[in-house]
Amino acid sequence: MEALYLLIPLSVLVVFIALWVFFRAMDGGQFDDLEGPAMRILQDDDSVQPETAQSQKNNEK
């Protein structure tokens, strides 16, 4: 029974800390755009990049 006198306030403190961390992340913009990076993966990029001098040297070897 005596353990509850310690565990209940400790668990309430942990909940408040977790809520504080969550709301700090919300205010910092952590959850602003959840779908943008996932959609960028699916976008097709067919443009061909020009070869650089370094890549031409590597292809000759």
N, C-alpha and C positions, 0 to 999 in steps of 0.2 A: 504494500500500500504506500509505503514511503517513497518508492520509486516513481509513483505517479506524480508526486509533488515536484519532481525534477523533470519528468518526461513531458508533461502537458505544457508547461511554459516553454520548454525547449522546442517542442513541435510547433507551437504558435510562433515562436521566433523564426524558425526555419520557413514557415509559410509566409511570413511577412518579408523575409529576405528574398524568397523566390518571387513574390509579387513585385517587389521593388526592382529586381533585376529584369523582370518581364516588362514592366512599364518603362524602364530606362531604355530597353531595346526598342520599344515602340516609339518613344520620343526621338530616338536616334535614327529612325528610318530603316531599321533592320528588316522590317516586313513590308516595305512599300511596294516592291515589284517582285511578286513570286513567280509570275508566268513569263516574264520577258526573257530571262536567260534560257528557259526551256524551249521557247518558240524560236529563238535565234539559232539553236542547234538544227532545227528542222528547215530553216531557210536555205535554199540552194545557192551556192556560190560557184557559178560556171566561168567566171572570168579567169583568164590565163595570165599569170604573172610573168613579166619579161625576165629572161635569164640574166643574171648578173655575171660579171667577169669572173668572180670566184667560183660560181657554179659551173661555168664553162670550162675552167681549169680542172675542176674535179671530174667532169665528164670525159675529158681527154685522157686521163690516167687509166 
